[in-house]
Amino acid sequence: MIFACPIDGTELNDSLVCEKGHTFRIIDSEIYDFLLKDMKSSELLEKIAPIYERIWAPLGMILTAHMSYSKLLKSIANFINGNIVIDVGTGTGKIFDFINCDKCLGVDISLKFLKYLKKKRSKVIAIRSDASNLPIKSNIADGVSSTLVLHMLPNPSFAIKEISRVLKPNGKCSIVVLANTNSIMGRVLAKWWRINLRHYDYYANLLLSNSLKIIERRDLGPWILINCVKTS
């Protein structure tokens, strides 16, 4: 069992009941639901879910970073390949078309996106959960990715702490965030999404304080790709 109770951290049985009696469910026999409170993803993202991976994300990446969306995902996949790989904020799970993993876990709060994921990528374990409270055991993942997500969170520090927790020592993580890079496009996107545009140093300090050593930074227009290795 790869799951742990997101409330108390104890192990879950096959019926998704933890040692202290907290009970979770499986939706439509295919989506593990661990969401502890009513959380909604962006209304805009919910509306564009059917075209997100075919049109929205590829077009957006070309226009803002002058880079193919698939090329970006392939680059991340090549870095985090492993036995157990988790994608936090997975959306439709497009990245799993490129990742080599035996157990592939896609985490998102959007039930709509997770249903698309299971329709297109049935081998991926679909998990409905908050990125800041992953229902996954500690120190089990060989790789973790979070692409175009962390900057959308009110407090990314909780999610980064969770990413470090579930990673094995020497496990790898790759994140892509919208950051303050003195990019006009970055400021436009931040205003559009109504998010706080944080500096690279903000994310770098959070990663380092959670035992995630930065080994690569790549600037992609308003986006920054950061590759890390867990040191302990």
TALINKA-V987577 format. One line per field, one symbol per residue. ss: DSSP state (H for helix, E for strand, C for the rest). psi: psi as a letter, one per 20 degrees, with the letter a starting at -180 (. if undefined). burial: 1 if it has 9 or more other C-alpha atoms within 8 Angstrom, else 0. A space follows every 10 residues. Layout:
ss=???
psi=???
burial=???
//
This chain:
ss=CCEECCCCCC EECCCCEECC CCECEEECCC EEECCCCCCC CCHHHHHHHH HHHHHHHHHH HHHHHCCCHH HHHHHHHHHH CCCEEEEECC CCCHHHHCCC CCEEEEEECC HHHHHHHHHH CCCCEEEECC CCCCCECCCC EEEEEEECCH HHCCCHHHHH HHHHHHEEEE EEEEEEEECE CCCHHHHHHH HHHCCCCCEH HHHHHHHHHC CEEEEEEEEE CCEEEEEEEE CC
psi=piqqpigiir qqaijkprhj ipprrppkji opojpiropp rphghghjgh jgihgggggh hghhilqpgh gghgggghhj qagpppoplh cikhhiiipo qgoopppqio hgghhgghhh mhipoppoqp hjmplqqqli phqpqookgh iiqhnihghh ghgggiqqpj qqqpqpqprn kkpghghggg hgilqooqqg hggghgghik koppippppm ciqpppprpp i.
burial=0011110011 1100011100 0101110001 1111100000 0000110110 0110011100 1101111110 0111011111 1111111111 1111110111 1011111111 0011111100 1001111111 1111111011 1111111111 1000010111 1111111101 1111111111 1010111001 0000101111 0011011101 1111001001 1111111111 00
//
